[in-house]
Amino acid sequence: MALVLTLAAVLAGCGSLLGGGGSDERATIYSPQVRVPADPAWPQVEWQLALARTTAPRMVDSPRIAVRPTPAELQVYAGATWAQPATDMVEGAILRTFEDSGRIAAVASAGTGLRPDYRLVLDLRRFEADYAGQATPSATIELNAKLLYNRDQRVVASRTFLQAVPAAGTEVGAVVAAFEQALARIGGEVVGWTLASGQADAQRPRPAAPAGPRFEPTGPAR
């Protein structure tokens, strides 16, 4: 297994983890293809949803493929990169799953002109191949999601999702295939949870707007 660049080296100022290698470096670029069929249990909704820009720590959102051989050590695979940063892959997989599902009136990334009823805020916490004491790594994705009612920014629901899919081997291709499965699983979980949570909130009785002051017409004094 070809591994380079420990986390300690990165913190010491090495820029290679962020793609700063020499011009003669060649790397295989991997682009997972994720398609998630709609679950029959997902509700059909009439409201609109915007996906806020996914956030992540800089180490998580690197285009390099991270691997954790021991709990305290983070490395990357030599000669291999993602076609997109991790946040873009996660956000793209979730957005496509919403669109392919046909269960929502409208969904788009924030800033596209959509006037959403709800907003989905995503924070990517882990996106790495983790050995976790095993002989082969697992593609591990940890993602926190918050669903907000857009009118008053009220938090409708919040949940942290975790997927760890064991790779079939230690080679990069097997690890990438495991990430493809993990992306599909977490995408389906997030979409199903969002549709169910948003629909439950949309069907909840809304408090009536407070009535304004009432003025009675007054006639001339008698």
N, CA, C and O of each residue as an XYZ file, in Angstrom:
888
protein
N       0.852     -1.181      0.000
C       0.000      0.000      0.000
C       0.882      1.224      0.000
O       1.702      1.392      0.903
N       0.735      2.078     -0.985
C       1.581      3.252     -1.116
C       0.965      4.409     -0.362
O      -0.084      4.926     -0.746
N       1.625      4.819      0.724
C       1.123      5.914      1.529
C       2.206      6.970      1.666
O       3.386      6.635      1.773
N       1.824      8.240      1.664
C       2.789      9.304      1.861
C       2.212     10.361      2.775
O       0.997     10.456      2.947
N       3.091     11.152      3.358
C       2.746     12.395      4.056
C       1.915     12.192      5.316
O       0.687     12.147      5.249
N       2.565     12.071      6.444
C       1.836     11.986      7.697
C       1.279     13.338      8.052
O       1.729     14.364      7.542
N       0.289     13.337      8.934
C      -0.316     14.581      9.372
C       0.713     15.485     10.012
O       0.651     16.705      9.861
N       1.660     14.899     10.728
C       2.693     15.706     11.367
C       3.489     16.482     10.331
O       3.847     17.637     10.562
N       3.768     15.860      9.191
C       4.518     16.542      8.140
C       3.726     17.700      7.579
O       4.282     18.754      7.272
N       2.427     17.503      7.446
C       1.588     18.576      6.926
C       1.582     19.753      7.889
O       1.731     20.901      7.470
N       1.409     19.475      9.179
C       1.392     20.542     10.162
C       2.733     21.246     10.251
O       2.802     22.396     10.683
N       3.805     20.564      9.843
C       5.125     21.184      9.854
C       5.339     22.080      8.655
O       6.358     22.766      8.573
N       4.400     22.089      7.722
C       4.483     23.025      6.605
C       4.597     22.370      5.256
O       4.806     23.078      4.271
N       4.474     21.065      5.147
C       4.558     20.406      3.845
C       3.287     20.673      3.069
O       2.194     20.458      3.592
N       3.402     21.141      1.825
C       2.223     21.502      1.051
C       1.744     20.420      0.120
O       0.761     20.633     -0.590
N       2.396     19.250      0.083
C       2.045     18.241     -0.917
C       0.665     17.670     -0.699
O       0.019     17.264     -1.666
N       0.182     17.621      0.538
C      -1.143     17.079      0.800
C      -2.219     17.876      0.086
O      -3.284     17.338     -0.219
N      -1.964     19.130     -0.184
C      -2.944     19.981     -0.850
C      -2.673     20.093     -2.335
O      -3.160     21.021     -2.982
N      -1.915     19.179     -2.882
C      -1.692     19.163     -4.327
C      -0.499     19.977     -4.765
O      -0.465     20.434     -5.907
N       0.488     20.177     -3.896
C       1.627     21.013     -4.245
C       2.823     20.256     -4.738
O       3.949     20.719     -4.560
N       2.629     19.100     -5.356
C       3.740     18.306     -5.853
C       4.364     18.917     -7.090
O       3.862     19.906     -7.624
N       5.461     18.325     -7.546
C       6.163     18.832     -8.725
C       5.358     18.632     -9.990
O       4.405     17.854    -10.014
N       5.744     19.339    -11.043
C       4.999     19.289    -12.297
C       5.112     17.948    -12.996
O       4.290     17.618    -13.850
N       6.157     17.152    -12.626
C       6.330     15.858    -13.285
C       5.530     14.757    -12.586
O       5.553     13.605    -13.020
N       4.816     15.107    -11.497
C       3.997     14.120    -10.800
C       2.791     13.746    -11.634
O       2.144     14.609    -12.226
N       2.487     12.457    -11.680
C       1.276     11.990    -12.348
C       0.415     11.265    -11.333
O       0.905     10.476    -10.526
N      -0.858     11.543    -11.387
C      -1.774     10.928    -10.428
C      -2.992     10.402    -11.155
O      -3.440     10.987    -12.141
N      -3.529      9.285    -10.661
C      -4.797      8.769    -11.166
C      -5.920      9.548    -10.488
O      -5.941      9.694     -9.266
N      -6.849     10.043    -11.296
C      -7.954     10.843    -10.780
C      -9.196      9.966    -10.706
O      -9.587      9.337    -11.689
N      -9.810      9.934     -9.528
C     -10.988      9.095     -9.309
C     -12.226      9.961     -9.155
O     -12.199     10.981     -8.466
N     -13.313      9.550     -9.800
C     -14.572     10.288     -9.751
C     -15.712      9.298     -9.505
O     -16.260      8.749    -10.461
N     -16.077      9.059     -8.244
C     -17.147      8.102     -7.935
C     -18.461      8.468     -8.630
O     -18.847      9.636     -8.676
N     -19.129      7.465     -9.160
C     -20.426      7.651     -9.812
C     -21.513      7.136     -8.872
O     -21.577      5.942     -8.580
N     -22.360      8.038     -8.404
C     -23.346      7.690     -7.380
C     -24.751      7.874     -7.925
O     -25.117      8.973     -8.341
N     -25.542      6.811     -7.929
C     -26.964      6.859     -8.285
C     -27.729      6.114     -7.203
O     -27.420      4.964     -6.892
N     -28.724      6.774     -6.635
C     -29.494      6.190     -5.539
C     -30.958      6.094     -5.956
O     -31.581      7.125     -6.205
N     -31.526      4.899     -6.040
C     -32.953      4.791     -6.372
C     -33.809      5.314     -5.237
O     -33.442      5.194     -4.068
N     -34.949      5.894     -5.579
C     -35.865      6.426     -4.566
C     -36.445      5.289     -3.728
O     -36.800      4.234     -4.253
N     -36.532      5.515     -2.446
C     -37.147      4.563     -1.532
C     -38.662      4.768     -1.584
O     -39.119      5.906     -1.481
N     -39.451      3.706     -1.741
C     -40.915      3.865     -1.767
C     -41.475      4.522     -0.511
O     -42.572      5.078     -0.543
N     -40.732      4.464      0.594
C     -41.219      5.058      1.842
C     -41.023      6.566      1.887
O     -41.578      7.226      2.765
N     -40.246      7.131      0.961
C     -40.029      8.578      0.980
C     -41.324      9.296      0.616
O     -41.992      8.905     -0.341
N     -41.693     10.344      1.363
C     -42.942     11.054      1.051
C     -42.799     11.960     -0.165
O     -41.703     12.416     -0.492
N     -43.919     12.213     -0.824
C     -43.989     13.217     -1.886
C     -44.262     14.562     -1.226
O     -45.207     14.688     -0.448
N     -43.440     15.575     -1.529
C     -43.601     16.863     -0.856
C     -43.803     17.971     -1.880
O     -43.366     17.865     -3.026
N     -44.472     19.036     -1.447
C     -44.765     20.167     -2.318
C     -43.902     21.389     -2.017
O     -44.000     22.398     -2.716
N     -43.069     21.315     -1.001
C     -42.228     22.455     -0.644
C     -40.893     22.418     -1.394
O     -40.532     21.418     -2.014
N     -40.181     23.529     -1.318
C     -38.913     23.675     -2.030
C     -37.751     23.696     -1.037
O     -37.894     24.113      0.112
N     -36.592     23.231     -1.520
C     -35.427     23.060     -0.644
C     -34.174     23.623     -1.304
O     -33.950     23.432     -2.499
N     -33.358     24.322     -0.511
C     -32.041     24.775     -0.966
C     -30.967     24.092     -0.131
O     -31.110     23.949      1.083
N     -29.885     23.670     -0.791
C     -28.740     23.085     -0.101
C     -27.695     24.166      0.096
O     -27.160     24.701     -0.875
N     -27.403     24.490      1.347
C     -26.336     25.444      1.644
C     -24.993     24.820      1.273
O     -24.860     23.599      1.200
N     -24.016     25.670      1.043
C     -22.680     25.189      0.716
C     -22.145     24.315      1.842
O     -22.087     24.761      2.988
N     -21.751     23.077      1.538
C     -21.258     22.149      2.549
C     -19.936     22.637      3.126
O     -19.040     23.044      2.386
N     -19.820     22.595      4.445
C     -18.596     23.019      5.110
C     -17.812     21.802      5.586
O     -18.373     20.722      5.772
N     -16.493     21.993      5.783
C     -15.626     20.926      6.268
C     -14.292     21.520      6.674
O     -13.893     22.548      6.128
N     -13.583     20.900      7.624
C     -12.215     21.321      7.909
C     -11.336     21.159      6.669
O     -11.617     20.328      5.805
N     -10.269     21.960      6.589
C      -9.405     21.937      5.400
C      -8.820     20.554      5.143
O      -8.709     20.141      3.988
N      -8.447     19.833      6.190
C      -7.866     18.499      6.006
C      -8.881     17.520      5.425
O      -8.512     16.616      4.675
N     -10.151     17.694      5.765
C     -11.193     16.799      5.258
C     -11.509     17.105      3.806
O     -11.804     16.195      3.032
N     -11.452     18.369      3.427
C     -11.892     18.802      2.096
C     -10.769     18.818      1.067
O     -10.905     19.451      0.020
N      -9.682     18.145      1.340
C      -8.572     18.062      0.397
C      -8.942     17.183     -0.790
O      -9.726     16.247     -0.634
N      -8.391     17.461     -1.987
C      -8.628     16.567     -3.120
C      -7.854     15.251     -3.018
O      -8.118     14.325     -3.786
N      -6.910     15.153     -2.092
C      -6.174     13.902     -1.923
C      -7.036     12.884     -1.176
O      -7.922     13.266     -0.412
N      -6.787     11.622     -1.388
C      -7.571     10.542     -0.775
C      -6.932     10.193      0.564
O      -5.854      9.600      0.607
N      -7.594     10.559      1.646
C      -7.031     10.398      2.984
C      -7.230      8.981      3.496
O      -8.230      8.323      3.208
N      -6.243      8.533      4.266
C      -6.310      7.205      4.887
C      -5.751      7.320      6.297
O      -4.769      8.023      6.536
N      -6.397      6.613      7.233
C      -5.987      6.647      8.636
C      -5.533      5.235      9.037
O      -6.362      4.399      9.398
N      -4.203      4.963      8.973
C      -3.722      3.614      9.336
C      -3.808      3.341     10.829
O      -4.005      2.196     11.235
N      -3.663      4.380     11.659
C      -3.823      4.267     13.108
C      -4.678      5.451     13.566
O      -4.776      6.445     12.846
N      -5.294      5.368     14.738
C      -6.183      6.450     15.175
C      -5.536      7.833     15.177
O      -6.217      8.829     14.934
N      -4.228      7.912     15.450
C      -3.577      9.219     15.582
C      -2.802      9.629     14.332
O      -2.082     10.628     14.360
N      -2.931      8.887     13.249
C      -2.111      9.136     12.066
C      -2.988      9.268     10.824
O      -3.775      8.374     10.513
N      -2.849     10.383     10.121
C      -3.588     10.600      8.887
C      -2.598     10.728      7.743
O      -1.667     11.531      7.810
N      -2.796      9.939      6.689
C      -1.927      9.947      5.526
C      -2.782     10.070      4.269
O      -4.009     10.112      4.356
N      -2.140     10.130      3.094
C      -2.869     10.120      1.832
C      -2.233      9.084      0.907
O      -1.056      8.750      1.047
N      -3.023      8.585     -0.034
C      -2.512      7.619     -1.005
C      -1.665      8.342     -2.046
O      -2.061      9.379     -2.576
N      -0.499      7.780     -2.328
C       0.381      8.362     -3.336
C      -0.180      8.122     -4.730
O      -0.712      7.049     -5.015
N      -0.059      9.117     -5.591
C      -0.440      8.951     -6.994
C      -1.926      8.811     -7.231
O      -2.342      8.215     -8.224
N      -2.734      9.353     -6.330
C      -4.187      9.242     -6.498
C      -4.856     10.494     -5.935
O      -4.473     10.980     -4.870
N      -5.850     11.015     -6.645
C      -6.607     12.172     -6.161
C      -8.077     12.002     -6.533
O      -8.429     11.218     -7.414
N      -8.922     12.757     -5.836
C     -10.320     12.854     -6.218
C     -10.464     13.879     -7.346
O      -9.661     14.806     -7.448
N     -11.464     13.716     -8.175
C     -11.735     14.696     -9.232
C     -12.297     15.983     -8.643
O     -12.182     17.044     -9.257
N     -12.903     15.904     -7.459
C     -13.491     17.061     -6.777
C     -13.145     17.000     -5.295
O     -12.852     15.922     -4.779
N     -13.172     18.129     -4.606
C     -13.047     18.076     -3.153
C     -14.181     17.257     -2.543
O     -15.237     17.087     -3.154
N     -13.953     16.761     -1.350
C     -14.927     15.879     -0.707
C     -16.285     16.547     -0.529
O     -17.315     15.900     -0.717
N     -16.308     17.834     -0.170
C     -17.594     18.515      0.032
C     -18.407     18.560     -1.252
O     -19.627     18.399     -1.217
N     -17.746     18.775     -2.385
C     -18.454     18.809     -3.663
C     -19.039     17.444     -4.003
O     -20.151     17.357     -4.524
N     -18.293     16.370     -3.710
C     -18.796     15.029     -3.996
C     -20.018     14.703     -3.149
O     -21.002     14.160     -3.650
N     -19.951     15.036     -1.863
C     -21.075     14.756     -0.967
C     -22.294     15.577     -1.369
O     -23.397     15.044     -1.496
N     -22.089     16.874     -1.569
C     -23.199     17.752     -1.935
C     -23.810     17.337     -3.271
O     -25.031     17.322     -3.422
N     -22.955     16.999     -4.242
C     -23.450     16.581     -5.555
C     -24.253     15.299     -5.487
O     -25.280     15.171     -6.154
N     -23.789     14.336     -4.677
C     -24.510     13.068     -4.543
C     -25.883     13.280     -3.919
O     -26.862     12.671     -4.351
N     -25.964     14.139     -2.906
C     -27.242     14.396     -2.242
C     -28.186     15.160     -3.161
O     -29.366     14.821     -3.254
N     -27.685     16.178     -3.834
C     -28.529     16.960     -4.747
C     -29.070     16.077     -5.868
O     -30.248     16.167     -6.212
N     -28.235     15.239     -6.428
C     -28.688     14.367     -7.517
C     -29.724     13.360     -7.025
O     -30.666     13.029     -7.746
N     -29.549     12.876     -5.798
C     -30.518     11.933     -5.253
C     -31.877     12.589     -5.079
O     -32.905     11.986     -5.387
N     -31.888     13.832     -4.583
C     -33.147     14.580     -4.497
C     -33.781     14.717     -5.879
O     -34.967     14.435     -6.051
N     -32.999     15.145     -6.855
C     -33.525     15.381     -8.200
C     -34.040     14.100     -8.842
O     -35.108     14.096     -9.454
N     -33.283     13.009     -8.705
C     -33.682     11.740     -9.318
C     -34.898     11.120     -8.636
O     -35.616     10.324     -9.242
N     -35.128     11.486     -7.373
C     -36.213     10.853     -6.625
C     -37.581     11.239     -7.159
O     -38.511     10.435     -7.095
N     -37.731     12.463     -7.692
C     -39.032     12.945     -8.130
C     -40.010     13.172     -6.989
O     -41.217     13.262     -7.214
N     -39.493     13.267     -5.752
C     -40.372     13.388     -4.588
C     -40.486     14.812     -4.065
O     -41.182     15.036     -3.075
N     -39.829     15.783     -4.690
C     -39.804     17.134     -4.141
C     -40.131     18.137     -5.240
O     -39.738     17.960     -6.393
N     -40.857     19.194     -4.868
C     -41.304     20.173     -5.862
C     -40.131     20.843     -6.554
O     -40.131     20.975     -7.778
N     -39.128     21.270     -5.787
C     -37.946     21.914     -6.370
C     -36.815     21.828     -5.368
O     -37.028     21.958     -4.162
N     -35.592     21.603     -5.880
C     -34.401     21.549     -5.040
C     -33.235     22.102     -5.841
O     -33.132     21.860     -7.044
N     -32.349     22.851     -5.172
C     -31.205     23.439     -5.859
C     -30.183     23.854     -4.821
O     -30.481     23.926     -3.629
N     -28.967     24.127     -5.290
C     -27.953     24.688     -4.410
C     -28.344     26.118     -4.044
O     -29.009     26.803     -4.822
N     -27.936     26.560     -2.874
C     -28.222     27.928     -2.443
C     -27.584     28.917     -3.406
O     -26.504     28.672     -3.943
N     -28.269     30.042     -3.618
C     -27.730     31.076     -4.496
C     -28.109     30.924     -5.946
O     -27.602     31.662     -6.791
N     -28.999     29.976     -6.267
C     -29.402     29.760     -7.659
C     -30.692     30.488     -8.009
O     -31.184     30.348     -9.129
N     -31.253     31.259     -7.088
C     -32.475     32.005     -7.357
C     -33.727     31.336     -6.847
O     -34.803     31.933     -6.884
N     -33.613     30.108     -6.372
C     -34.772     29.412     -5.805
C     -35.184     30.086     -4.497
O     -34.333     30.467     -3.693
N     -36.499     30.231     -4.289
C     -37.020     30.773     -3.025
C     -37.509     29.602     -2.178
O     -38.678     29.223     -2.260
N     -36.616     29.023     -1.361
C     -36.951     27.762     -0.697
C     -37.812     27.952      0.549
O     -37.806     29.004      1.188
N     -38.549     26.898      0.865
C     -39.268     26.840      2.130
C     -38.336     26.351      3.242
O     -38.450     26.766      4.395
N     -37.412     25.459      2.870
C     -36.472     24.874      3.828
C     -35.055     24.966      3.268
O     -34.839     25.083      2.062
N     -34.094     24.909      4.200
C     -32.685     24.952      3.810
C     -31.953     23.833      4.542
O     -32.116     23.657      5.749
N     -31.142     23.077      3.797
C     -30.373     21.970      4.367
C     -28.922     22.407      4.518
O     -28.264     22.763      3.541
N     -28.433     22.374      5.756
C     -27.068     22.795      6.077
C     -26.250     21.549      6.411
O     -26.620     20.783      7.300
N     -25.141     21.344      5.701
C     -24.333     20.136      5.855
C     -22.929     20.479      6.326
O     -22.313     21.424      5.833
N     -22.425     19.704      7.287
C     -21.064     19.855      7.788
C     -20.376     18.490      7.701
O     -20.728     17.561      8.429
N     -19.391     18.381      6.801
C     -18.689     17.114      6.580
C     -17.547     17.003      7.590
O     -16.635     17.829      7.592
N     -17.597     16.001      8.430
C     -16.628     15.868      9.516
C     -15.539     14.835      9.235
O     -14.406     14.979      9.693
N     -15.888     13.799      8.481
C     -14.880     12.787      8.122
C     -15.139     12.328      6.697
O     -16.284     12.187      6.268
N     -14.029     12.093      5.960
C     -14.101     11.533      4.613
C     -12.753     10.862      4.377
O     -11.863     11.435      3.750
N     -12.616      9.650      4.883
C     -11.306      9.000      4.907
C     -11.452      7.485      4.906
O     -12.495      6.944      5.273
N     -10.380      6.812      4.484
C     -10.296      5.362      4.608
C      -9.675      5.064      5.969
O      -8.525      5.422      6.222
N     -10.428      4.417      6.832
C     -10.001      4.203      8.216
C      -9.780      2.714      8.464
O     -10.688      1.900      8.297
N      -8.539      2.371      8.871
C      -8.254      0.962      9.161
C      -8.922      0.500     10.452
O      -9.364     -0.645     10.536
N      -9.002      1.358     11.445
C      -9.695      1.046     12.706
C      -9.292     -0.322     13.270
O     -10.131     -1.054     13.794
N      -8.002     -0.659     13.158
C      -7.503     -1.907     13.707
C      -7.746     -3.133     12.842
O      -7.455     -4.250     13.268
N      -8.277     -2.949     11.629
C      -8.574     -4.073     10.745
C      -7.488     -4.239      9.677
O      -6.622     -3.377      9.525
N      -7.543     -5.352      8.940
C      -6.547     -5.614      7.906
C      -6.791     -4.784      6.655
O      -5.860     -4.514      5.896
N      -8.026     -4.381      6.439
C      -8.369     -3.529      5.295
C      -9.148     -2.318      5.803
O      -9.820     -2.401      6.831
N      -9.062     -1.193      5.091
C      -9.740      0.019      5.571
C     -11.222      0.027      5.210
O     -11.683     -0.741      4.365
N     -11.947      0.915      5.874
C     -13.347      1.176      5.536
C     -13.483      2.617      5.069
O     -12.925      3.531      5.676
N     -14.224      2.811      3.991
C     -14.518      4.168      3.525
C     -15.482      4.791      4.535
O     -16.624      4.352      4.675
N     -15.006      5.813      5.230
C     -15.748      6.371      6.363
C     -16.168      7.804      6.063
O     -15.333      8.662      5.779
N     -17.467      8.051      6.131
C     -18.020      9.384      5.906
C     -18.896      9.733      7.102
O     -19.815      8.992      7.450
N     -18.599     10.872      7.727
C     -19.421     11.375      8.836
C     -19.926     12.759      8.459
O     -19.144     13.637      8.095
N     -21.230     12.945      8.549
C     -21.861     14.159      8.050
C     -22.950     14.603      9.011
O     -23.843     13.827      9.351
N     -22.873     15.870      9.454
C     -23.950     16.438     10.266
C     -24.879     17.230      9.360
O     -24.425     17.978      8.495
N     -26.181     17.063      9.560
C     -27.174     17.760      8.741
C     -28.155     18.489      9.646
O     -28.600     17.957     10.662
N     -28.478     19.702      9.262
C     -29.508     20.481      9.951
C     -30.508     20.975      8.914
O     -30.123     21.544      7.892
N     -31.781     20.758      9.177
C     -32.840     21.240      8.309
C     -33.451     22.473      8.952
O     -33.940     22.409     10.080
N     -33.427     23.601      8.239
C     -33.927     24.864      8.760
C     -35.176     25.294      7.998
O     -35.263     25.129      6.781
N     -36.135     25.844      8.727
C     -37.282     26.494      8.092
C     -36.809     27.878      7.663
O     -36.394     28.687      8.493
N     -36.874     28.141      6.374
C     -36.164     29.291      5.840
C     -36.729     30.634      6.309
O     -35.996     31.620      6.384
N     -38.022     30.678      6.624
C     -38.639     31.966      6.952
C     -38.065     32.561      8.228
O     -37.809     33.764      8.291
N     -37.856     31.718      9.260
C     -37.368     32.239     10.537
C     -36.077     31.554     11.001
O     -35.626     31.775     12.125
N     -35.478     30.715     10.127
C     -34.223     30.008     10.427
C     -34.361     29.064     11.621
O     -33.375     28.739     12.282
N     -35.581     28.631     11.888
C     -35.805     27.666     12.964
C     -35.242     26.304     12.572
O     -35.424     25.858     11.440
N     -34.551     25.637     13.514
C     -34.022     24.296     13.257
C     -35.167     23.294     13.373
O     -35.711     23.075     14.456
N     -35.520     22.698     12.253
C     -36.599     21.706     12.217
C     -36.105     20.365     12.734
O     -36.803     19.697     13.497
N     -34.907     19.969     12.324
C     -34.342     18.679     12.730
C     -32.833     18.729     12.551
O     -32.319     19.488     11.730
N     -32.133     17.916     13.324
C     -30.682     17.836     13.241
C     -30.256     16.393     13.493
O     -30.791     15.721     14.375
N     -29.280     15.924     12.703
C     -28.833     14.541     12.867
C     -27.430     14.376     12.295
O     -27.075     15.033     11.317
N     -26.639     13.507     12.899
C     -25.315     13.161     12.376
C     -25.377     11.770     11.757
O     -25.805     10.809     12.396
N     -24.945     11.681     10.513
C     -24.949     10.419      9.763
C     -23.524      9.869      9.685
O     -22.565     10.626      9.538
N     -23.399      8.556      9.783
C     -22.088      7.907      9.701
C     -22.200      6.642      8.877
O     -23.041      5.785      9.147
N     -21.349      6.531      7.872
C     -21.250      5.314      7.068
C     -19.798      4.860      7.043
O     -18.897      5.670      6.824
N     -19.564      3.569      7.265
C     -18.236      2.978      7.190
C     -18.350      1.685      6.392
O     -18.789      0.662      6.917
N     -17.952      1.736      5.119
C     -18.092      0.589      4.216
C     -16.730     -0.070      4.031
O     -15.812      0.571      3.520
N     -16.569     -1.337      4.434
C     -15.272     -2.002      4.289
C     -14.871     -2.147      2.815
O     -15.693     -2.510      1.974
N     -13.612     -1.863      2.518
C     -13.088     -2.062      1.162
C     -12.782     -3.535      0.952
O     -12.517     -4.266      1.907
N     -12.819     -3.969     -0.311
C     -12.544     -5.366     -0.631
C     -11.056     -5.686     -0.543
O     -10.678     -6.857     -0.516
N     -10.209     -4.661     -0.497
C      -8.765     -4.859     -0.412
C      -8.095     -3.569      0.003
O      -8.761     -2.596      0.357
N      -6.758     -3.564     -0.042
C      -6.017     -2.380      0.380
C      -5.645     -1.476     -0.785
O      -5.189     -0.355     -0.559
N      -5.823     -1.924     -2.025
C      -5.452     -1.105     -3.173
C      -6.437      0.054     -3.328
O      -7.582     -0.011     -2.880
N      -5.950      1.122     -3.981
C      -6.737      2.346     -4.081
C      -8.075      2.096     -4.775
O      -9.099      2.625     -4.341
N      -8.085      1.303     -5.843
C      -9.323      1.042     -6.564
C     -10.399      0.437     -5.671
O     -11.573      0.792     -5.779
N     -10.004     -0.471     -4.796
C     -10.969     -1.086     -3.880
C     -11.483     -0.061     -2.871
O     -12.659     -0.083     -2.507
N     -10.615      0.827     -2.424
C     -11.019      1.864     -1.479
C     -12.000      2.830     -2.145
O     -12.992      3.224     -1.531
N     -11.733      3.211     -3.385
C     -12.623      4.119     -4.112
C     -13.998      3.473     -4.301
O     -15.021      4.143     -4.164
N     -14.024      2.182     -4.614
C     -15.305      1.484     -4.768
C     -16.094      1.498     -3.462
O     -17.319      1.613     -3.475
N     -15.393      1.381     -2.334
C     -16.069      1.439     -1.040
C     -16.620      2.845     -0.787
O     -17.711      2.992     -0.236
N     -15.873      3.874     -1.185
C     -16.369      5.245     -1.044
C     -17.621      5.461     -1.892
O     -18.537      6.168     -1.472
N     -17.668      4.869     -3.064
C     -18.841      4.990     -3.928
C     -20.076      4.443     -3.212
O     -21.147      5.050     -3.255
N     -19.920      3.294     -2.554
C     -21.036      2.715     -1.802
C     -21.409      3.580     -0.603
O     -22.590      3.783     -0.319
N     -20.385      4.096      0.109
C     -20.655      4.917      1.286
C     -21.379      6.200      0.900
O     -22.287      6.634      1.609
N     -20.986      6.813     -0.222
C     -21.665      8.016     -0.701
C     -23.123      7.739     -1.035
O     -24.003      8.535     -0.708
N     -23.373      6.617     -1.683
C     -24.746      6.267     -2.042
C     -25.593      6.040     -0.792
O     -26.736      6.491     -0.721
N     -25.037      5.350      0.176
C     -25.800      5.053      1.392
C     -26.100      6.319      2.193
O     -27.230      6.533      2.632
N     -25.082      7.149      2.378
C     -25.302      8.358      3.180
C     -26.194      9.342      2.432
O     -26.983     10.058      3.048
N     -26.072      9.380      1.100
C     -26.957     10.235      0.308
C     -28.410      9.822      0.450
O     -29.285     10.670      0.623
N     -28.673      8.514      0.379
C     -30.039      8.026      0.545
C     -30.579      8.300      1.934
O     -31.747      8.658      2.089
N     -29.728      8.133      2.958
C     -30.172      8.399      4.329
C     -30.531      9.871      4.520
O     -31.566     10.194      5.101
N     -29.665     10.762      4.025
C     -29.899     12.201      4.205
C     -31.164     12.636      3.467
O     -31.960     13.407      4.003
N     -31.350     12.154      2.253
C     -32.524     12.541      1.475
C     -33.805     12.038      2.133
O     -34.761     12.799      2.282
N     -33.836     10.786      2.524
C     -35.030     10.243      3.175
C     -35.359     10.961      4.468
O     -36.522     11.266      4.736
N     -34.338     11.234      5.274
C     -34.534     11.946      6.542
C     -35.029     13.376      6.300
O     -35.914     13.856      7.009
N     -34.463     14.049      5.306
C     -34.864     15.427      5.011
C     -36.314     15.492      4.553
O     -37.076     16.336      5.026
N     -36.702     14.611      3.638
C     -38.075     14.604      3.149
C     -39.064     14.323      4.271
O     -40.097     14.985      4.376
N     -38.746     13.336      5.111
C     -39.658     12.985      6.205
C     -39.733     14.100      7.249
O     -40.816     14.435      7.728
N     -38.577     14.675      7.598
C     -38.556     15.725      8.619
C     -39.250     16.987      8.127
O     -40.018     17.606      8.864
N     -38.980     17.368      6.884
C     -39.603     18.554      6.333
C     -41.103     18.399      6.171
O     -41.861     19.332      6.434
N     -41.531     17.222      5.738
C     -42.963     16.999      5.549
C     -43.704     17.000      6.884
O     -44.814     17.523      6.982
N     -43.086     16.411      7.911
C     -43.716     16.432      9.233
C     -43.875     17.867      9.733
O     -44.884     18.209     10.350
N     -42.882     18.694      9.465
C     -42.965     20.094      9.883
C     -43.981     20.855      9.039
O     -44.733     21.674      9.568
N     -44.011     20.593      7.731
C     -44.946     21.303      6.855
C     -46.392     20.999      7.202
O     -47.265     21.841      6.996
N     -46.661     19.805      7.727
C     -48.017     19.418      8.081
C     -48.404     19.826      9.506
O     -49.547     19.648      9.928
N     -47.441     20.369     10.229
C     -47.724     20.794     11.603
C     -48.560     22.069     11.591
O     -48.267     22.984     10.821
N     -49.589     22.148     12.421
C     -50.403     23.375     12.445
C     -49.556     24.592     12.799
O     -48.775     24.560     13.751
N     -49.714     25.654     12.032
C     -48.974     26.884     12.292
C     -49.789     27.773     13.218
O     -51.012     27.844     13.088
N     -49.131     28.451     14.150
C     -49.884     29.381     15.007
C     -50.436     30.533     14.187
O     -49.776     31.033     13.277
N     -51.644     30.949     14.513
C     -52.264     32.056     13.789
C     -51.485     33.338     14.052
O     -50.975     33.553     15.151
N     -51.400     34.175     13.045
C     -50.716     35.453     13.207
C     -51.479     36.301     14.208
O     -52.709     36.334     14.186
N     -50.759     36.989     15.086
C     -51.465     37.815     16.080
C     -52.271     38.907     15.414
O     -51.821     39.546     14.463
N     -53.461     39.108     15.926
C     -54.330     40.141     15.358
C     -53.798     41.520     15.718
O     -53.283     41.726     16.817
N     -53.920     42.446     14.806
C     -53.482     43.801     15.067
C     -54.476     44.521     15.970
O     -55.569     44.016     16.224
N     -54.103     45.683     16.448
C     -55.020     46.445     17.324
C     -56.315     46.786     16.602
O     -56.306     47.111     15.415
N     -57.410     46.712     17.312
C     -58.720     46.971     16.735
C     -59.184     48.366     17.121
O     -59.189     48.727     18.298
N     -59.569     49.133     16.136
C     -60.015     50.488     16.380
C     -61.505     50.594     16.078
O     -61.959     50.220     14.997
N     -62.254     51.107     17.042
C     -63.682     51.315     16.850
C     -63.915     52.757     16.392
O     -63.344     53.688     16.960
N     -64.746     52.944     15.376
C     -65.024     54.331     14.961
C     -65.744     55.080     16.059
O     -66.611     54.537     16.743
N     -65.381     56.295     16.212
C     -66.020     57.129     17.249
C     -66.822     58.236     16.600
O     -66.369     58.870     15.646
N     -67.990     58.459     17.112
C     -68.836     59.537     16.600
C     -68.629     60.817     17.387
O     -67.814     60.850     18.310
N     -69.332     61.838     17.048
C     -69.204     63.083     17.791
C     -69.708     62.925     19.208
O     -70.657     62.184     19.465
N     -69.085     63.609     20.099
C     -69.474     63.542     21.514
C     -70.870     64.096     21.677
O     -71.225     65.092     21.047
N     -71.666     63.454     22.521
C     -73.045     63.908     22.774
C     -73.124     64.590     24.136
O     -74.195     65.042     24.538
